[in-house]
């Protein structure tokens, strides 16, 4: 499965062993992942580390999916967390 392949990317092994800092810049962007490890992989504009292309493509594909009636009613338009 595609998610399993993404889950095993070396870039997701963890870049920080403690909670990452909050973004400071007004238009900063941060991607944080946690997979089978207590470590967190942080990809932010502030640390100049881009998330893996495969992860970005997966999120873009998920966000491009049609909104269901249930998610529209509950106001969940954007995916905020996916468990890898």
MDTraj code that builds the backbone (N, CA, C; nanometers):
import mdtraj as md
import numpy as np

residues = "UNK UNK UNK UNK UNK UNK UNK UNK UNK UNK UNK UNK UNK UNK UNK UNK UNK UNK UNK UNK UNK UNK UNK UNK UNK UNK UNK UNK UNK UNK UNK UNK UNK UNK UNK UNK UNK UNK UNK UNK UNK UNK UNK UNK UNK UNK UNK UNK UNK UNK UNK UNK UNK UNK UNK UNK UNK UNK UNK UNK UNK UNK UNK UNK UNK UNK UNK UNK UNK UNK UNK UNK UNK UNK UNK UNK UNK UNK UNK UNK UNK UNK UNK UNK".split()
xyz = np.array([
    [0.0838, -0.1180, 0.0000],
    [0.0000, 0.0000, 0.0000],
    [0.0887, 0.1248, 0.0000],
    [0.0425, 0.2280, -0.0611],
    [0.1179, 0.3523, -0.0758],
    [0.1526, 0.4168, 0.0581],
    [0.0615, 0.4135, 0.1531],
    [0.0871, 0.4735, 0.2836],
    [0.2019, 0.4010, 0.3529],
    [0.2070, 0.2688, 0.3402],
    [0.3165, 0.1936, 0.4020],
    [0.4504, 0.2314, 0.3408],
    [0.4549, 0.2532, 0.2103],
    [0.5786, 0.2956, 0.1450],
    [0.6226, 0.4323, 0.1969],
    [0.5279, 0.5224, 0.2124],
    [0.5588, 0.6561, 0.2632],
    [0.6038, 0.6472, 0.4090],
    [0.5381, 0.5631, 0.4846],
    [0.5716, 0.5460, 0.6262],
    [0.7170, 0.5029, 0.6446],
    [0.7711, 0.4294, 0.5488],
    [0.9069, 0.3771, 0.5587],
    [1.0128, 0.4679, 0.4968],
    [0.9755, 0.5881, 0.4541],
    [1.0742, 0.6804, 0.3990],
    [1.1763, 0.7170, 0.5071],
    [1.3055, 0.7173, 0.4726],
    [1.4070, 0.7515, 0.5723],
    [1.3904, 0.8921, 0.6296],
    [1.3348, 0.9846, 0.5510],
    [1.3149, 1.1217, 0.5980],
    [1.2176, 1.1307, 0.7149],
    [1.1334, 1.0284, 0.7319],
    [1.0328, 1.0304, 0.8384],
    [1.0814, 0.9613, 0.9658],
    [1.2059, 0.9240, 0.9707],
    [1.2606, 0.8545, 1.0872],
    [1.2697, 0.9438, 1.2107],
    [1.2572, 1.0721, 1.1923],
    [1.2600, 1.1634, 1.3059],
    [1.3738, 1.2625, 1.2930],
    [1.3410, 1.3870, 1.3032],
    [1.4419, 1.4911, 1.2952],
    [1.4622, 1.5594, 1.4293],
    [1.3676, 1.5412, 1.5202],
    [1.3795, 1.5993, 1.6539],
    [1.3327, 1.4963, 1.7562],
    [1.3989, 1.4900, 1.8690],
    [1.3617, 1.3912, 1.9708],
    [1.2697, 1.4505, 2.0768],
    [1.2407, 1.5792, 2.0652],
    [1.1458, 1.6424, 2.1573],
    [1.0491, 1.7266, 2.0746],
    [0.9487, 1.7773, 2.1387],
    [0.8477, 1.8556, 2.0669],
    [0.9137, 1.9708, 1.9916],
    [0.8792, 1.9881, 1.8634],
    [0.9385, 2.0976, 1.7862],
    [0.8871, 2.2334, 1.8334],
    [0.9676, 2.3359, 1.8070],
    [0.9272, 2.4726, 1.8414],
    [0.8068, 2.5138, 1.7575],
    [0.7296, 2.6044, 1.8108],
    [0.6199, 2.6635, 1.7342],
    [0.6788, 2.7507, 1.6242],
    [0.6084, 2.7612, 1.5137],
    [0.6536, 2.8490, 1.4065],
    [0.6453, 2.9934, 1.4531],
    [0.7451, 3.0719, 1.4177],
    [0.7517, 3.2111, 1.4602],
    [0.7086, 3.3049, 1.3485],
    [0.7498, 3.2754, 1.2254],
    [0.7191, 3.3672, 1.1158],
    [0.5701, 3.3646, 1.0830],
    [0.5199, 3.4787, 1.0408],
    [0.3775, 3.4961, 1.0142],
    [0.3253, 3.4001, 0.9076],
    [0.4033, 3.3778, 0.8035],
    [0.3593, 3.2918, 0.6937],
    [0.4383, 3.1617, 0.6884],
    [0.4907, 3.1199, 0.8021],
    [0.5665, 2.9956, 0.8074],
    [0.4765, 2.8752, 0.7862],
    [0.5355, 2.7701, 0.7359],
    [0.4609, 2.6461, 0.7127],
    [0.5358, 2.5325, 0.7798],
    [0.4625, 2.4449, 0.8447],
    [0.5264, 2.3322, 0.9102],
    [0.4495, 2.2036, 0.8884],
    [0.5231, 2.0981, 0.8620],
    [0.4681, 1.9635, 0.8509],
    [0.5361, 1.8829, 0.9603],
    [0.4590, 1.8125, 1.0407],
    [0.5141, 1.7335, 1.1493],
    [0.4567, 1.5925, 1.1376],
    [0.5441, 1.4936, 1.1425],
    [0.4971, 1.3558, 1.1322],
    [0.5508, 1.2749, 1.2491],
    [0.4771, 1.1727, 1.2816],
    [0.5148, 1.0818, 1.3885],
    [0.4748, 0.9428, 1.3412],
    [0.5719, 0.8520, 1.3325],
    [0.5413, 0.7188, 1.2814],
    [0.6276, 0.6144, 1.3521],
    [0.5646, 0.5221, 1.4196],
    [0.6328, 0.4090, 1.4840],
    [0.7563, 0.4481, 1.5647],
    [0.7603, 0.5665, 1.6156],
    [0.8759, 0.6128, 1.6909],
    [0.8322, 0.7300, 1.7772],
    [0.8964, 0.7468, 1.8923],
    [0.8612, 0.8635, 1.9731],
    [0.9172, 0.9932, 1.9140],
    [1.0058, 0.9811, 1.8148],
    [1.0637, 1.0988, 1.7529],
    [0.9687, 1.1594, 1.6506],
    [0.9811, 1.2885, 1.6307],
    [0.8956, 1.3621, 1.5379],
    [0.9813, 1.4128, 1.4234],
    [0.9318, 1.3972, 1.3024],
    [0.9989, 1.4552, 1.1863],
    [0.9369, 1.5918, 1.1624],
    [1.0193, 1.6955, 1.1652],
    [0.9705, 1.8325, 1.1465],
    [1.0246, 1.8875, 1.0153],
    [0.9341, 1.9283, 0.9298],
    [0.9689, 1.9892, 0.8010],
    [0.9071, 2.1279, 0.8016],
    [0.9879, 2.2312, 0.8164],
    [0.9336, 2.3661, 0.8260],
    [1.0106, 2.4641, 0.7385],
    [0.9448, 2.5739, 0.7084],
    [1.0125, 2.6797, 0.6340],
    [1.1210, 2.7420, 0.7197],
    [1.1057, 2.7346, 0.8493],
    [1.2036, 2.7955, 0.9390],
    [1.3299, 2.7119, 0.9566],
    [1.3189, 2.5795, 0.9426],
    [1.4402, 2.4984, 0.9503],
    [1.4896, 2.4587, 0.8104],
    [1.4255, 2.5152, 0.7082],
    [1.4648, 2.4952, 0.5675],
    [1.4675, 2.3488, 0.5253],
    [1.3765, 2.2700, 0.5801],
    [1.3660, 2.1294, 0.5434],
    [1.2269, 2.1064, 0.4845],
    [1.2240, 2.0682, 0.3584],
    [1.0965, 2.0422, 0.2910],
    [1.0516, 1.8992, 0.3190],
    [0.9196, 1.8770, 0.3281],
    [0.8706, 1.7402, 0.3469],
    [0.8978, 1.6577, 0.2219],
    [0.9065, 1.5260, 0.2353],
    [0.9281, 1.4409, 0.1187],
    [0.8170, 1.4607, 0.0150],
    [0.8546, 1.4597, -0.1106],
    [0.7602, 1.4788, -0.2210],
    [0.6437, 1.3803, -0.2115],
    [0.6723, 1.2542, -0.1778],
    [0.5680, 1.1519, -0.1702],
    [0.4627, 1.1856, -0.0646],
    [0.5062, 1.2427, 0.0464],
    [0.4130, 1.2809, 0.1521],
    [0.3248, 1.3969, 0.1078],
    [0.3851, 1.4955, 0.0434],
    [0.3087, 1.6103, -0.0068],
    [0.2056, 1.5637, -0.1096],
    [0.2468, 1.4757, -0.2006],
    [0.1540, 1.4250, -0.3028],
    [0.0367, 1.3515, -0.2391],
    [0.0633, 1.2712, -0.1350],
    [-0.0440, 1.1987, -0.0667],
    [-0.1436, 1.2959, -0.0037],
    [-0.0939, 1.3981, 0.0666],
    [-0.1839, 1.4959, 0.1292],
    [-0.2625, 1.5738, 0.0242],
    [-0.1966, 1.6122, -0.0854],
    [-0.2679, 1.6842, -0.1915],
    [-0.3778, 1.5974, -0.2516],
    [-0.3498, 1.4698, -0.2682],
    [-0.4500, 1.3773, -0.3216],
    [-0.5684, 1.3639, -0.2249],
    [-0.5387, 1.3517, -0.0963],
    [-0.6456, 1.3386, 0.0030],
    [-0.7292, 1.4658, 0.0092],
    [-0.6642, 1.5821, 0.0094],
    [-0.7393, 1.7075, 0.0154],
    [-0.8208, 1.7317, -0.1114],
    [-0.7806, 1.6701, -0.2229],
    [-0.8542, 1.6860, -0.3477],
    [-0.9761, 1.5959, -0.3580],
    [-0.9927, 1.5063, -0.2627],
    [-1.1070, 1.4150, -0.2650],
    [-1.2357, 1.4923, -0.2372],
    [-1.3455, 1.4448, -0.2905],
    [-1.4726, 1.5141, -0.2668],
    [-1.5069, 1.5184, -0.1178],
    [-1.5700, 1.6255, -0.0783],
    [-1.6145, 1.6407, 0.0599],
    [-1.7432, 1.5620, 0.0751],
    [-1.7501, 1.4801, 0.1795],
    [-1.8724, 1.4034, 0.2039],
    [-1.9704, 1.4881, 0.2832],
    [-2.0927, 1.4480, 0.2817],
    [-2.1953, 1.5209, 0.3557],
    [-2.1593, 1.5283, 0.5035],
    [-2.1103, 1.4182, 0.5610],
    [-2.0740, 1.4148, 0.7030],
    [-1.9633, 1.5139, 0.7335],
    [-1.8574, 1.5163, 0.6508],
    [-1.7460, 1.6069, 0.6794],
    [-1.7871, 1.7523, 0.6566],
    [-1.8766, 1.7773, 0.5603],
    [-1.9225, 1.9141, 0.5355],
    [-2.0048, 1.9650, 0.6536],
    [-2.0866, 1.8773, 0.7098],
    [-2.1694, 1.9160, 0.8244],
    [-2.0822, 1.9454, 0.9464],
    [-1.9800, 1.8643, 0.9683],
    [-1.8971, 1.8833, 1.0873],
    [-1.7896, 1.9890, 1.0657],
    [-1.7789, 2.0421, 0.9444],
    [-1.6836, 2.1488, 0.9184],
    [-1.5416, 2.1007, 0.8959],
    [-1.5241, 1.9732, 0.8730],
    [-1.3899, 1.9192, 0.8518],
    [-1.3552, 1.9218, 0.7038],
    [-1.3178, 2.0372, 0.6549],
    [-1.2860, 2.0520, 0.5124],
    [-1.1431, 2.0087, 0.4823],
    [-1.0512, 2.0365, 0.5722],
    [-0.9105, 2.0050, 0.5463],
    [-0.8626, 1.8951, 0.6395],
    [-0.7761, 1.8135, 0.5858],
    [-0.7161, 1.7067, 0.6646],
    [-0.6115, 1.7659, 0.7573],
    [-0.6242, 1.7443, 0.8842],
    [-0.5275, 1.8009, 0.9778],
    [-0.4356, 1.6941, 1.0359],
    [-0.4746, 1.5686, 1.0307],
    [-0.3900, 1.4650, 1.0867],
    [-0.4210, 1.3322, 1.0193],
    [-0.3170, 1.2628, 0.9834],
    [-0.3317, 1.1300, 0.9282],
    [-0.2374, 1.0393, 1.0055],
    [-0.2842, 0.9262, 1.0461],
    [-0.2007, 0.8335, 1.1214],
    [-0.1245, 0.7458, 1.0241],
    [0.0069, 0.7507, 1.0310],
    [0.0888, 0.6680, 0.9430],
    [0.1253, 0.5401, 1.0124],
])
top = md.Topology()
chain = top.add_chain()
for i, resn in enumerate(residues, 1):
    res = top.add_residue(resn, chain, resSeq=i)
    for name in ("N", "CA", "C"):
        top.add_atom(name, md.element.get_by_symbol(name[0]), res)
traj = md.Trajectory(xyz[None], top)
